[in-house]
C-alpha cells in the first residue's frame, strides 16, 4: 500500500523543501557540536557552515508562507537544535567569522572611543577659547551631525529635511556671529 503525502507537484515541492530545511537544521547542529568539541578544524568548519547558512536562507525565503517562524517549527518537531538556531537564525554567520569580527571590532571600537574623546576634548578647549555662552543656539543644532553621520552613502535628505538643515545652519551661523565680540566692544 502506497501512502501519498502530496496531491500535486507544488505540494511535493513544498514537502521536499520542508525536509531539506529540517536536514539543514540538524546538520548545522552536528557541525556546531563538532566544531565546539574540536573534532573539525576551523578551516573546514567555516566554508561548510557558510554553505549551510546560505542554503538555510534560500529555503526559508522559499518556504516563508509555509514556515513563517523557524523557532515554532523547531519547538513543534522537538528538534533540540539550539546551537543550529543560534547559528542560522540569530547569528547568521560561522562562529569563526563572528569571533574574528568581534575581536577586530573591539580594536576598532577602542580607536573610535579614543577619537571621540579627543574630539570632545578639542571641542571643549575651543569653546573655552572662544568664550562661548553655555546657551549658544548652535549647540542645540548639533543633533544634525549625529543624524547625518548615521545616514548611508546613498541616502538622501528629503526636500523638507534639506530646508530645515539649511535654516538651522543659517540660524546657528547668525547666532555664532552675534556671540563673537565686535571690534569696537
C-alpha positions in Angstrom: 0.0 0.0 0.0 1.4 3.4 -1.0 0.7 6.5 1.1 0.7 9.7 -0.9 1.9 12.8 1.0 1.0 15.2 -1.7 -1.7 15.8 -4.3 0.2 17.7 -6.9 3.7 18.8 -8.0 3.5 22.0 -5.9 2.7 20.2 -2.7 5.5 17.7 -3.4 8.0 20.6 -3.8 6.9 22.1 -0.5 7.4 18.8 1.3 10.8 18.3 -0.3 11.9 21.8 0.7 10.5 21.3 4.2 12.5 18.1 4.6 15.7 19.8 3.3 15.1 22.6 5.8 14.8 20.0 8.6 18.0 18.3 7.4 19.9 21.6 7.2 19.0 22.5 10.8 20.0 19.0 12.0 23.3 19.1 10.0 24.1 22.6 11.4 23.6 21.3 14.9 26.0 18.4 14.3 28.5 20.8 12.7 28.3 23.2 15.6 28.9 20.4 18.1 31.8 19.0 16.1 33.4 22.5 16.0 32.9 23.1 19.7 34.4 19.7 20.5 37.4 20.4 18.2 36.5 17.4 16.1 36.6 19.6 13.0 39.2 22.2 12.0 38.1 25.8 11.7 39.3 25.8 8.0 36.8 23.0 7.3 34.1 24.3 9.6 33.8 27.8 8.2 33.0 27.0 4.5 30.7 24.2 5.4 28.9 26.4 7.9 28.6 29.2 5.3 27.2 26.8 2.8 24.5 25.6 5.3 23.6 29.2 6.2 23.3 30.1 2.5 21.0 27.1 1.9 19.0 27.9 5.0 18.4 31.5 3.9 17.4 30.4 0.5 15.0 27.7 1.8 13.5 30.0 4.5 12.7 32.5 1.8 11.2 29.8 -0.4 9.1 28.5 2.5 8.2 31.8 4.1 4.5 31.2 3.6 4.6 27.6 4.8 7.1 28.1 7.7 6.8 31.7 8.8 8.6 31.0 12.2 11.6 28.7 12.4 11.6 28.7 16.2 8.0 27.4 16.2 9.0 24.7 13.7 11.9 23.8 16.0 9.6 23.5 19.0 6.8 21.7 17.2 9.1 19.0 15.9 11.1 18.9 19.2 14.3 19.2 17.2 16.6 20.1 20.1 19.0 22.1 17.9 19.6 25.3 19.9 23.2 25.7 18.5 21.8 25.5 15.0 19.1 28.0 15.7 21.7 30.4 17.1 23.9 29.9 14.1 21.2 30.0 11.4 18.6 32.4 12.8 20.4 34.6 15.4 24.0 35.0 14.3 23.7 34.2 10.6 27.5 33.6 10.3 30.0 30.9 11.2 31.4 31.1 14.7 34.9 31.7 13.3 33.7 34.8 11.4 31.7 36.0 14.4 34.6 35.8 16.8 37.0 37.2 14.3 34.7 40.2 13.7 34.2 40.7 17.5 38.0 40.8 18.1 38.5 43.2 15.2 35.6 45.3 16.4 36.9 45.6 19.9 40.1 47.2 18.5 38.2 49.4 16.1 35.7 50.4 18.8 38.5 51.3 21.1 40.1 53.5 18.5 36.7 55.1 17.8 36.2 55.8 21.5 39.6 57.4 21.8 39.0 59.5 18.7 35.6 60.7 20.1 37.2 61.6 23.5 39.9 63.6 21.7 37.2 65.3 19.6 35.2 66.2 22.7 38.3 67.5 24.4 39.2 69.7 21.5 35.7 71.0 21.2 35.7 71.9 24.9 39.0 73.6 24.7 37.9 75.6 21.6 34.6 76.6 23.3 36.6 77.9 26.2 39.0 79.8 23.9 36.0 81.4 22.1 34.3 82.2 25.4 31.0 80.8 24.0 27.9 81.2 26.2 26.5 78.0 27.6 23.1 78.6 26.0 24.6 79.2 22.5 21.9 78.2 19.9 24.4 76.4 17.7 25.0 73.7 20.3 21.3 72.8 20.1 21.6 72.2 16.3 24.3 69.6 16.8 21.7 66.9 16.5 22.1 67.2 12.7 25.7 65.9 12.9 24.6 62.7 14.7 21.7 62.2 12.4 23.7 62.8 9.2 26.5 60.5 10.4 24.0 57.7 10.7 23.0 58.0 7.0 24.4 55.7 4.4 26.4 56.9 1.4 23.4 56.6 -0.9 20.9 58.1 1.5 19.5 61.5 0.5 17.7 64.2 2.5 14.1 64.9 1.7 13.3 68.4 0.4 11.9 69.3 3.8 14.9 67.9 5.7 17.3 69.9 3.4 15.3 73.1 4.0 15.3 72.5 7.8 19.1 71.8 7.8 19.7 75.0 5.7 17.6 77.0 8.2 19.4 75.5 11.2 22.8 76.2 9.7 21.9 79.8 8.9 20.5 80.4 12.4 23.5 78.8 14.1 25.9 80.8 11.9 24.0 84.0 12.8 24.0 83.2 16.5 27.7 82.4 16.3 28.4 85.8 14.6 26.3 87.6 17.2 28.1 85.9 20.0 31.6 87.0 18.7 32.9 90.1 20.3 32.7 93.1 17.9 35.8 95.1 17.0 34.5 98.2 18.9 33.5 96.3 22.0 
